[in-house]
Structures are given as C-alpha cells and as structure tokens.
Amino acid sequence: MYDPFHEVLSDVRGTILKQARALDRPVIGVMPAYFPLELVYASGGFPVQLWGNRLAPSRADAYLQSYCCSVARSAMELELAGGADMVRGYAFTSLCDTLVNLREVYRRVVDKPTVELSIPVTQTAEARRNYLSSGLDKVNRGLQEMAGGRMTPESLAEASELYGRVRALQRRLYALRLERAGLVSNLDFYAVLKAGSFLGPEYYAKLLSDLLEKLDSMDPPEDSGPRLLLSGLVYDPLELHRILDRLGVRVVQDDFANGWRTVSKETLAVENLVEGVARYLFGPAPCCCLYNPENDRHDYLVDHARKAGADGVLFWYLKFCEPDAFDRPQLMKRLTDEGIPSSVVELELSMQNFDAIGTRLSAFCEMLEG
Amino acid sequence: MTEFQTFSKMKELMTAYYFEAKTTKEKPIAWITSGAPVEFLFAMDIIPIYPENYAAMCAANHQSVELMEAAEAQGFSQDICAYARTDFGADILQGGPVGGLPAPHFLLCSTNICKTVIKWYEVIARKYDVPLFIVDTPFVHDGLTDDLLEYTVAQFKDLEQFLARITGRPFDHEHLAEVLRLSQEAAAYWKKILFLARTVPTPINSLDSFIHLGPIVTLRGTQGCVDYYRALYEEVAGRAENKIPSVPGERYRVLWDNLPVWFKMRRLENFFQERKCALVVTTYANSWGGLSNYEDEEMADPYRLLAASYLNVYINYGFEERIRYLSGLMDEFSLTGFIMHSNRSCKPYSVGMYRLQEELSQRTGRPGVVIEADQNDPRVYSDAQIEARLDAFIESMEAAS
C-alpha cells in the first residue's frame, strides 16, 4: 500500500527526472520553508522541496561551518556533488539567518539563478502588506526568468487548486491518523508525506486519494503504546520513525515546519495574492521562525497537544536550529505547567547511529506509560 | 590597550548611565538591540538598556561562563548565541559587573543585526510579560530600494505611536530632532576617530575601538556621548599628528572582521603587540558611524535618513556589497592582510565567510585568515589552535611584503 511512496524515496533523483519529463516543466528547488509552491507552478516550474538530505557534508564544508544546521549543509552538499543537476534555479525564503546567507553563498558559488521571498515580520499592518506586495513582484519576475512561464490569474488559480487539493488530502491523512491511531505506522506516514516533495501535484494527489480510499475501510490495531506529538523543523531522519514504531509509539500529531505547519495551510487565495500569501505564511499554525504574536506558539502547542489527546510532546531538535532552540525551554516549562510531559532528542540529518536516541526515547515512553 | 587619558571619562559616563538605569523611579526602561533606532527612546526620555553590551562586559570580565551555565541549566542549548545565553544567565543569577540589568518596561528590537534577536527578545518578553516592538529591517540583497525605505519608515511612525501609548504622552518630535542631531554628531566623531587609523603608524587600534564602543552603542543621541567622542577624537588626533603608534614598531596592518573575542582581549593584544601587528580597522566598530554618512540635503526627511542608516548595516548587506566595502578598506587603510572571525554566535556575520575570504584575497592580492571562535564562550576557544593559525597568517604577510 505504501510502496509507491517508499519507491519515490529510494530513487529521488530518478523520480524527479521522470516527473519533470512528464510535466514538461523545469525543476525549481524550493528551500525551507513556506515558499508557496503555487507561485513556482504558476510560473511554469516544477517545484521540488529541498528539506535537506542524508549526505554528510564534505564539499559544502568549504563554505558552511559546522555550526550551520544540517538542512543547509546537506542541501548545499547535494548541489556541489552534482546531485541537483536537474535543478534549474532555487527559491528561498528569508526564514532564518543561515538561509538568508546561504542564498548569498549560492549566488557566488552555484551558477544558477535564485529568488527570495522576503517575509516581513513587522506588526505594522500596512507596511507589511506593501512590502510583501513589492516582494511578490520581485519573486514573480525572478520565477518568470527561471521557469520560463508567466504567472497569470489562470495559472495561479490552477496551481492554487492543485496544491490546495494536495494539502486537503494530506489533512485527511492527518485526521485519519488521529482518529485511528496506529493504523499507519510512523515510518509510512512520513514516507507518504515526504514523497510529495518530489512529485507533481496531480500525480501525488492521485496516489494520496488511492491510499486514503484503502485506509478508509481499515481499522487500527488494539490500543498499544503512548500517543505522541512531535515538534521540530523537519520530520527527518526517517530512520527515527522506525525506532518509534519499534517502541510501539503512536505519533498522533505533529508540529513540523514541513509537516502540519505546512499541511494545515488552506488553499492559497489568489484573487488578492498579497493577502493570500500573508495568510498562507502566518497561519494557521505558528512557526518558531516567523514572529507573529497574534498567533501565540505556547497556547497553540498546548491546545494542539490536548486536541490530539497526546500523552506527551517530543521535541525533535535539529542541531543548530536557533529559532527552535530559543523557544524550547519556555515551551517545555509551559507544557509541564499544563501537565503535559515532554522530552527532547537532538538530531543531525546525516546521523548514522541512533542507539543513544533510542535509549532516550525508550525511557521517555516508559515514563509516559508510568 | 593603548592608554588614552579619555578612558577614565568613558568609565565615568558608563557608570553614571548604569547607575541611573538601576536607580531611576521615574523613567521607563527599554531593553534594546544594538542596531535599533534608540533615538526614538531618548526623544521620550526612556532609558535604553543593551543586553548585548552587558553580555560583552560580562565576557570581558571573565564572568560569561558561569552565567551561560546558569542559562544552559534551564535548558537553553549551547547552539544559541552566547550573548543571549550570557544575558539569560545574568538575569537568572542577577550577575555580571553591575549585578544584573534593571527590569524592562518594554522591548525594542531591530532585525538589522540578525533574526536571532527576535527569538532572544521573545524569551525576555515572555519572562517579564512586557510588550515587544520589532522594527523589521530586511536583509538588503541588492541595494537600498524605495520599498525597503518606505517599509522601515512606516514602522518608525508606528513606533512613535507605540511609545506614546507606553508613556501616556504625545510623541515629542522636537526632542527627536535634537536627539538626532546629537546622534549624528557622535557618529561623525566616532567615524573620524576610526578614520585616524589611516595614519601610518596607526594611533589607535581595533582592540581600542572595541573598548571605546560603549557610549556610541548605548548613549548615541545624548550630549555626554558627543562630548566624550570629541575629547577622544582630539586625543587620538594628537597622537596621529605626533606619530605615536598604538603598536610600537608597527609592521603589519590588518583588518578584523566580526565581533571581538571579548574574553581574550588582553591575550590577543599581547600576541599582536609582540608580532608588531596592528589591527587597524574593523567592520564591527565601523557599524556605528553610519548616521554620519549622509549629507545635509539628505536630512530633509529625517525618517528616510534614519531608515537608510539602520538598513545600511554591514551584516545586513549582500556579499557583493560586503566585498566591495572590504576591498575599499584594504586600500584606504593601507592594510597588509585581514583576519575573519568565524563566530559561532553570529551567523549573519559568519555564514559564507570562507567564500568572502577567498574572494577578498583574490581581489586585493593580500593574505587573509579565518579563525574559528566565539565572541563570548571561552569553552569553544583554543589558544593554541588560533595562535598557530594567526602565526601562519603573519608569516604569509611577511612573505608577501
């Protein structure tokens, strides 16, 4: 049932090349996070999401210090090692200090065009709107040059419908996981999600629909291990989900930037693109990287965990991700005050040995099962 | 450090500043980032407090480790900025040279130095349950544009409203004009002081300028700040005229990029003195001379002037502009090489630095070195490794001379 998704992940390169040929669109690499894929698609590109990979940095070490996160380092390693040769250009957002500078490094080292969606975080509403508007004009021009097409109301509407449909299907999968905890293993769940990063929206939507149809008639196993909510930037490395599966953990909800924080976004409203993109960027789930006091992350996470009936929250900390690291101590305290246990694991995307983390997870589960 | 008569005046000025901040009953206290538009606060008689400045003081006094450990014990990862950890610890223990900072009534933060400050200030805002105002100054990838200026100006106007609400009185535009004049005057003196380092041998070195940064960071916009830098300027100018070197026997003239290593100031001073190597200019200290870069006719709209000045911060600019600027300094200050501090605590300064080193060396034909260190955390600093790299660098300058 999950084979098509695992097959994508076992040959990402081949998948992208095949999809690009079928779509007859140039591949645009989309860096983390929240760059609306709709804009790339509407400009004639095939957006492929690059949330890092398992390559250990070697060539990238010449440019990025060891204190940069492994998302940035492995993405650059892929490019320098030639693994991203099919990528015609890159789309960035101004998500964090590392990614902002990474774009500057790419502009000097990688002979490919880049665009950046500069995300305004001011609370001065009109200024935010105006700045976003001029930023979107720049993105539009950049994408047009890169992808070769022109963003039109029609192409935007089509892209918005396609990606809106994909996220709606992903939300159904999330809902199913919540209602029938344990039905989908953690590894399969995130493999399904991740495969979407490298597939055309229509094809992916079809795979998702087929899967959901099969799952609809299935019952979950009897109640077993603890119900967890995972919180972090990226749900990788997938190997860790295999460990959670072995421990009998049922992940019922998440708060990953490439998980629920993105999946929860409604269809991009394109009639007023500036308003639509603003809503897309800042809601409904808050992100540690985007300042937005109107959508408090502490209240949100407590509520998110409660609604999911989670027994505990596991912080999935990707080393050197400062925005995530700053939030965590106060968040954990708040969760404790609310009676929700939490723990943290530290990760690198290229890590090979999971023994220590496995032991830690096992201890956390035992504590939850009390 | 070079012994300046004026130094005692700085100590008096800074002591008075911290004394007032710690004892005031009338004036509101705002915690503020080093690159935020403090002029608006002085215009409303609000005392600005700089956690960054305080963190640097803690490290220079060799107190940062104990403070960081207190923050780490509360769960703050060693991956986050060491300034932030030092300040969190100072707040927890009420530690450091003045026994902790006075509690804030609100916070003002600008993103021109990093996005990390948003996270840092969010933590403080939650802890003290106080409002946080962010002036978002986006990264300038391709030069200053009208949309960036207008975006920033609109936020300044909003900041005025915010301050009026906080203080319960209308924003004082007349006072702002006066504060702005004083701020520009202080920035102009600061820049003139730094430019005296073009003299060979230099009468002031970068370790001196790091030490003398306090008032321009914390008190720009006040008369005391202007008076102090006027006096310092006169003293340094006198030394320049009389060719009194800050590093006796000066043989090498070097640029320092990034923040200083605050906990190694004395050791590095001795190291460079022994090798007759003068750190002549630094991108970091230069960052506070910006307001004086604009001519009178550009002053017609003070908001645009301030916006340009606060956007135009070295680390808020793209690499093309950084290299152009660095190359210019290499020539203007007759430099023989450059040192780049790859600073674990400052990603906007450091990420991409190895590429900048490569390009700058190619463009200027002069050697450069990158050292891996941290502005505030001695636990990630190795004397032996860094000094070996610096020695090799000095040899390469010798070979190139």
Interface residues (C-beta under 8 A of the other chain):
Chain A: A62 Y63 L64 Q65 Y67 C68 A72 S94 C96 D97 T98 V100 N101 L102 R103 E104 V105 R107 R108 V109 E116 S118 P120 V121 T122 Q123 T124 E126 A127 N130 Y131 S134 G135 C288 C289 Y291 P293 H298 Y317 K319 F320 C321 E322 P323 A325 F326 D327 R328 P329 Q330 M332
Chain B: Q74 G75 F76 S77 D79 I80 C81 A84 T111 C114 K115 T116 I118 K119 W120 E122 V123 R126 K127 L132 F133 I134 V135 D136 P138 F139 H141 T145 D147 L148 E150 Y151 A154 Q155 D158 G318 F319 S342 R344 K347 P348 S350 V351 G352 M353 Y354 R355 E359 E372
